[in-house]
Each structure stands twice: as structure tokens, then as C-alpha cells.
Amino acid sequence: MKAVYIESFASHGNIKVGEVPSPKVGDGEVGIVVAYAGVNPADAKVAEGLFQSRVPHQFPLILGWEASGTVHTVGKDVTSLKKGDRVYVYCRKPTLQWGSWAEYLTFPAEHGALVPTNLSMAQAAGVPLAGLTAWQALFDKANLQPGEVVLIHGGGGGVGSFGIQWAKLHGSSIITTASAPKFEYVKLLGADEMIDYQKHHFVDQIRCSYPSGIDVVLDTIGGSVYRQSYEILKPGGRIVSLREQPDLDLSQKFKVRAEYLFVSPNGKQLQTITKLFELGKAKPPIVHQMPLDQAPLAIEEIKKGHTTGKVVLQVMSHQVYFR
């Protein structure tokens, strides 16, 4: 099968596009013909070896952690999905090797869900990783409550755009940082207050509006943005970062709870997200399609950090259905 893979850790110049063996479907798994595969900042980190200490790797390693496609093979003891189903999935496995940037993909059936009926396959491929990350950060880690105020950094990106929507549906008030050209987009998603990070310092802006502090911060940026975010939380507030481990000194100083999230596959949560789309309560991501052969270029675009919505790779030229 055709796939995008690496044989050693290095920069994007080490990423190859070529033929590799197809994965085998194990018990409890399904195999899909991949239609589209999402591109995420994590893919660049995998290629550069930055996840070596967190997850075992095996070469050759096919990149990609999310996809949409059609079930073509059903493993033993699988009853939740059947041949011909259109599915989407966050497919990270305990050992990184068989990713989604390939013509065929296998994964535990319990991790997948049916594609929302009102989403295209391209849109669906951009949902699982970002959608689940925002869900688990806000609800599993931060325990966000209705009526609370949450700051979501990078509201125009993949995780941020879903974070705004999930928080809004939950009855929370949302502040987000974004560049001015993205204001209309994040407001459409449900943001109540936008801060142009290119012109204003978010700490100063939030202190003016909320002198006693806010309840929750979802950090998608890391670095100094993460450390400064502690300053605008009220005592008992929570900060969840996708980039940084908790800073115990800052947590104690500001009397807040800090969490780090490495998102986990979760088919049940993905099924809940499917229902939100089908009920018209969630908006699909803006997707920018690129052919599979341009995966190295896609990674470079993601690393710039200015993409609105999601970049997805078109794997198959047309979707295959099995009857």
C-alpha cells in the first residue's frame, strides 16, 4: 500500500512516500480504506523523535493519528462496526508504527465511530484528535462547569475551535486569543470575547475584565504563554496544557490546579461528538485539503501555527464502499 513513513528520526526531509506492507487486522479490530487523514502538530513531533520518552516507536513508522474511511475488514469479536460503514477515528496505538497516512489502517473497533451524516469525509478526518483533545481537556481534566469563564488559547486552530464549541454548549463563557483575521471565525464558533495576541497582552486584558481571575485556562501554546496564564486564574482555578507539564511552584503560588493532557482514543466520546454534529449543535472544521504526496509540505504548514481549522491529506482519489 502507499503510505507516508519514516525510517529514522529527523526533520521533514526524512519523510518518505512509497510502498509498504499493509497492516493485518487483529481480534477486536477493524480495517478501513482511508479516505482522508488529519495533519496535526503531533505528527511533526513524532517525525523528529520528540515523543520517544512517552510512547514506544517501531520503524518503518507510518505517520498520522486520525482518519476517515470505509470499513473493509472486521476482526473477530467485533459487533459495533460492519463492512461498508463510514467511520472516523483517533487511531494512536500503544506502539507507534501503523499510522493513518496510508491507504489502509487498522485500529480497535471501540476507538472508532460512525461519521456524522452531515459531514463530508474530508471534514470528518479533521475532527477526532482535535475534538477529543478539547473534550478531554475541558471535561475530564478541568471539570469545566456551566457558568464558569474559560480562556482558550489559539481559538482559531484545531483544538481551540472545538474547545470554544464544547465550552459554549456546556454553558460556559469563553475568552479566546487569536489574530484579528480569525475574530469572525471564533465568534461564529461561540467565543464571547476575543483578544488579538499580536496587539494586546492577554494577562492585561483579562485582569481589566476579571480582576478576581477566571476559572479555567486551556493552553495550546506552551512556553511563556503557559507560565503567564497562571496569573489570570482565581484561587482554585484550573489550567490544562497540551504542551507543558504542571509547574508545581506556580501552582502553589497561585493556589490553582495544573494538568497536562496527552489525548487518549475514546470511541464513546467520539460517538457523543457525532451526535452533536448530527443535531446541528457543532460546526465542522474548516479543512484545507492536500494530496498525500505533499505530506512533508503539510507538516511545514502546521508547524507555522497559523492555520485556521485543519489540514487533511486526501489519501484515496474517491471513497470506496463495500456492500
C-alpha positions as CSV (number, residue, x, y, z in Angstrom):
1,M,0.0,0.0,0.0
2,K,1.0,3.6,-0.4
3,A,2.0,5.4,2.8
4,V,3.9,8.3,4.3
5,Y,6.6,7.0,6.7
6,I,9.9,7.5,8.4
7,E,12.8,5.0,8.9
8,S,14.6,7.1,11.5
9,F,14.0,10.3,13.4
10,A,14.9,13.6,11.7
11,S,13.4,16.7,10.1
12,H,10.8,16.7,7.4
13,G,13.5,15.9,4.8
14,N,13.5,12.3,6.2
15,I,9.8,11.7,5.4
16,K,9.2,9.3,2.6
17,V,6.2,8.4,0.4
18,G,6.2,4.9,-1.0
19,E,5.0,1.4,-0.8
20,V,4.9,-0.5,2.5
21,P,3.2,-3.7,3.6
22,S,-0.5,-3.4,4.6
23,P,-1.3,-3.9,8.3
24,K,-3.1,-7.0,9.4
25,V,-6.5,-6.8,11.3
26,G,-6.3,-8.4,14.7
27,D,-9.0,-9.6,17.1
28,G,-11.3,-6.8,18.1
29,E,-10.0,-4.6,15.3
30,V,-11.4,-3.3,12.0
31,G,-9.5,-2.3,8.9
32,I,-10.5,0.7,6.8
33,V,-9.8,2.1,3.3
34,V,-8.6,5.5,4.3
35,A,-10.3,8.4,2.5
36,Y,-8.7,11.4,4.3
37,A,-6.1,11.7,7.2
38,G,-5.7,14.6,9.5
39,V,-2.5,16.5,10.0
40,N,-1.5,17.7,13.5
41,P,1.4,19.3,15.3
42,A,2.0,15.9,16.9
43,D,2.9,14.4,13.5
44,A,6.0,16.7,13.3
45,K,7.0,15.8,16.8
46,V,6.7,12.1,16.0
47,A,8.9,12.5,12.9
48,E,11.5,14.5,14.9
49,G,11.6,11.9,17.7
50,L,10.1,14.2,20.4
51,F,7.7,11.6,21.7
52,Q,10.4,8.9,22.3
53,S,10.2,9.2,26.0
54,R,6.3,8.9,26.0
55,V,5.4,6.2,23.5
56,P,7.4,3.2,22.1
57,H,8.2,3.5,18.3
58,Q,8.9,0.9,15.7
59,F,10.3,1.5,12.2
60,P,9.3,1.9,9.5
61,L,6.8,4.2,11.1
62,I,3.7,5.4,9.3
63,L,2.8,8.9,10.4
64,G,-0.8,10.1,11.2
65,W,-3.1,9.8,14.2
66,E,-6.6,10.4,12.7
67,A,-8.6,9.4,9.7
68,S,-11.9,8.9,8.0
69,G,-12.6,5.9,5.7
70,T,-14.7,2.9,5.0
71,V,-14.6,-0.4,6.9
72,H,-13.4,-3.2,4.6
73,T,-12.4,-5.9,7.2
74,V,-13.9,-6.8,10.5
75,G,-11.9,-8.7,13.1
76,K,-13.0,-11.4,15.5
77,D,-15.5,-10.4,18.2
78,V,-16.3,-7.0,16.6
79,T,-20.0,-6.2,16.7
80,S,-20.1,-2.4,16.8
81,L,-19.0,-1.8,13.2
82,K,-19.6,-3.7,9.9
83,K,-18.2,-3.8,6.4
84,G,-19.1,-0.7,4.5
85,D,-19.5,1.6,7.5
86,R,-18.1,5.1,7.1
87,V,-16.1,5.7,10.2
88,Y,-13.7,8.2,11.7
89,V,-11.1,7.6,14.4
90,Y,-8.2,8.8,16.6
91,C,-6.1,5.8,16.0
92,R,-2.9,6.2,18.1
93,K,-1.8,2.8,19.4
94,P,0.4,1.9,22.4
95,T,3.3,1.5,19.9
96,L,3.7,3.9,17.1
97,Q,4.1,2.2,13.7
98,W,0.8,1.9,11.8
99,G,-0.5,5.4,11.4
100,S,-3.2,6.9,9.3
101,W,-1.2,8.5,6.4
102,A,-1.7,5.3,4.4
103,E,-4.2,3.7,2.1
104,Y,-5.2,1.2,4.8
105,L,-5.5,1.5,8.5
106,T,-6.4,-0.9,11.4
107,F,-7.5,0.0,14.9
108,P,-9.5,-1.3,17.8
109,A,-13.2,-1.1,16.9
110,E,-14.0,0.5,20.2
111,H,-11.9,3.6,19.3
112,G,-13.9,4.4,16.1
113,A,-17.3,5.9,15.5
114,L,-19.6,6.4,12.5
115,V,-19.0,9.5,10.5
116,P,-21.7,12.2,11.2
117,T,-24.2,12.0,8.4
118,N,-24.0,15.7,7.7
119,L,-20.1,15.8,7.4
120,S,-18.0,15.1,4.4
121,M,-15.2,12.5,4.7
122,A,-12.7,15.4,4.5
123,Q,-14.4,17.3,7.3
124,A,-14.7,14.1,9.4
125,A,-10.9,13.4,9.2
126,G,-10.2,16.7,10.9
127,V,-12.4,16.0,13.9
128,P,-11.2,13.1,16.1
129,L,-7.8,14.2,17.5
130,A,-8.7,17.9,18.0
131,G,-12.3,17.2,19.0
132,L,-11.3,14.6,21.6
133,T,-8.4,16.7,22.9
134,A,-10.6,19.7,23.6
135,W,-13.3,17.4,25.2
136,Q,-10.9,15.6,27.5
137,A,-9.1,18.8,28.4
138,L,-12.2,20.7,29.4
139,F,-14.3,18.0,30.9
140,D,-12.0,15.1,32.0
141,K,-9.1,17.3,33.3
142,A,-10.5,20.8,34.0
143,N,-14.0,19.6,35.1
144,L,-15.4,22.7,33.5
145,Q,-18.8,23.8,34.9
146,P,-21.7,25.8,33.4
147,G,-21.3,29.5,34.1
148,E,-17.5,29.3,34.5
149,V,-15.2,31.5,32.5
150,V,-12.6,29.8,30.4
151,L,-9.7,31.2,28.4
152,I,-8.9,29.1,25.3
153,H,-5.6,30.0,23.7
154,G,-5.4,29.7,19.9
155,G,-9.1,29.6,19.3
156,G,-8.8,29.6,15.5
157,G,-6.8,26.3,15.5
158,G,-7.9,22.7,15.5
159,V,-8.2,22.1,19.3
160,G,-9.1,25.7,20.0
161,S,-12.0,25.7,17.6
162,F,-13.6,22.7,19.2
163,G,-12.8,23.9,22.7
164,I,-14.8,27.0,22.0
165,Q,-17.8,24.9,20.8
166,W,-17.7,22.4,23.6
167,A,-17.4,25.1,26.3
168,K,-20.3,27.1,24.8
169,L,-22.6,24.1,24.6
170,H,-21.7,23.4,28.3
171,G,-23.0,26.9,29.2
172,S,-19.6,28.5,29.9
173,S,-18.3,31.9,29.0
174,I,-15.4,31.9,26.5
175,I,-12.4,34.2,26.1
176,T,-10.0,33.3,23.3
177,T,-6.7,34.5,21.9
178,A,-6.5,34.8,18.1
179,S,-5.2,37.0,15.4
180,A,-7.7,39.7,14.2
181,P,-8.4,38.0,10.8
182,K,-9.7,35.0,12.8
183,F,-12.1,37.0,15.0
184,E,-15.2,36.5,12.8
185,Y,-14.5,32.7,12.7
186,V,-14.1,32.2,16.5
187,K,-17.1,34.4,17.2
188,L,-19.1,32.2,14.9
189,L,-18.0,29.2,17.0
190,G,-19.2,30.8,20.2
191,A,-16.4,33.0,21.6
192,D,-17.7,35.8,23.9
193,E,-14.5,37.8,24.0
194,M,-11.5,37.9,21.6
195,I,-8.0,39.1,22.4
196,D,-5.7,39.9,19.5
197,Y,-2.5,38.4,20.8
198,Q,-0.5,40.3,18.2
199,K,-1.6,43.7,19.6
200,H,-2.5,43.1,23.3
201,H,-1.2,41.1,26.2
202,F,-3.8,38.7,27.3
203,V,-2.9,39.0,31.0
204,D,-3.5,42.7,31.0
205,Q,-6.8,42.4,29.1
206,I,-8.2,39.7,31.3
207,R,-7.2,41.4,34.5
208,C,-9.2,44.5,33.4
209,S,-12.3,42.5,32.8
210,Y,-11.9,39.9,35.6
211,P,-9.8,41.4,38.4
212,S,-10.6,38.4,40.6
213,G,-9.5,36.0,37.9
214,I,-11.1,33.4,35.8
215,D,-11.9,29.7,36.3
216,V,-10.1,27.7,33.6
217,V,-7.3,28.0,31.0
218,L,-6.9,25.7,28.1
219,D,-3.3,26.1,26.9
220,T,-2.4,25.1,23.4
221,I,0.7,27.2,23.1
222,G,3.1,26.5,25.9
223,G,6.2,28.4,26.9
224,S,5.8,31.9,28.3
225,V,2.1,31.9,27.4
226,Y,1.6,28.9,29.6
227,R,3.5,30.4,32.6
228,Q,1.8,33.7,32.3
229,S,-1.7,32.0,32.2
230,Y,-1.3,31.1,35.9
231,E,-1.5,34.9,36.7
232,I,-5.1,35.3,35.5
233,L,-6.6,32.3,37.3
234,K,-8.6,32.8,40.5
235,P,-7.6,30.7,43.6
236,G,-9.0,27.2,42.9
237,G,-8.8,27.7,39.2
238,R,-7.5,25.1,36.8
239,I,-5.1,25.1,33.9
240,V,-4.8,22.3,31.4
241,S,-1.8,22.3,29.0
242,L,-1.3,20.3,25.8
243,R,2.4,21.4,25.8
244,E,3.7,21.7,29.3
245,Q,3.9,19.6,32.4
246,P,2.4,21.2,35.5
247,D,4.6,23.8,37.2
248,L,4.4,23.0,40.9
249,D,5.9,26.3,42.0
250,L,3.4,28.3,40.0
251,S,0.5,26.0,41.1
252,Q,1.3,26.6,44.8
253,K,2.0,30.3,44.3
254,F,-1.4,31.0,42.7
255,K,-3.3,28.2,44.5
256,V,-4.5,26.6,41.3
257,R,-4.6,23.0,39.9
258,A,-2.5,22.3,36.9
259,E,-2.9,19.3,34.5
260,Y,-1.2,18.0,31.4
261,L,-3.1,16.2,28.7
262,F,-1.9,13.6,26.2
263,V,-5.2,12.7,24.5
264,S,-6.4,9.1,24.5
265,P,-8.5,7.3,21.9
266,N,-12.2,7.1,23.1
267,G,-14.9,5.9,20.8
268,K,-17.7,6.7,23.2
269,Q,-16.7,10.3,23.4
270,L,-16.4,10.4,19.6
271,Q,-19.9,9.0,19.4
272,T,-21.2,11.8,21.6
273,I,-19.4,14.3,19.3
274,T,-21.1,12.6,16.3
275,K,-24.5,13.3,17.8
276,L,-23.7,16.9,18.4
277,F,-22.8,17.3,14.7
278,E,-26.0,15.5,13.6
279,L,-28.1,17.6,15.8
280,G,-26.7,20.8,14.3
281,K,-25.1,21.8,17.6
282,A,-21.5,21.6,16.4
283,K,-19.8,23.1,13.3
284,P,-17.4,21.1,11.2
285,P,-13.8,22.4,10.9
286,I,-12.6,24.4,8.0
287,V,-10.5,21.9,6.1
288,H,-7.6,22.5,3.8
289,Q,-7.0,19.5,1.5
290,M,-3.6,18.4,0.3
291,P,-2.7,15.3,-1.6
292,L,-0.9,12.5,0.3
293,D,2.3,13.1,-1.7
294,Q,2.5,16.6,-0.2
295,A,2.6,15.4,3.4
296,P,6.0,16.9,4.1
297,L,4.7,20.3,3.0
298,A,1.6,19.8,5.1
299,I,3.8,19.3,8.2
300,E,5.7,22.5,7.5
301,E,2.4,24.4,7.2
302,I,1.2,23.1,10.5
303,K,4.5,23.9,12.3
304,K,4.0,27.6,11.4
305,G,1.0,27.6,13.7
306,H,-1.2,30.0,11.6
307,T,-3.7,27.5,10.1
308,T,-7.4,28.2,10.6
309,G,-9.2,24.9,11.1
310,K,-7.5,21.7,9.9
311,V,-5.2,20.4,7.2
312,V,-6.2,17.0,5.8
313,L,-4.5,14.7,3.4
314,Q,-6.5,13.1,0.6
315,V,-5.4,9.5,0.6
316,M,-7.8,7.9,-1.9
317,S,-9.0,9.8,-5.0
318,H,-12.5,8.5,-4.4
319,Q,-14.2,6.8,-1.5
320,V,-14.6,3.1,-1.7
321,Y,-17.8,1.5,-0.5
322,F,-18.3,-2.2,0.3
323,R,-21.7,-3.7,0.0
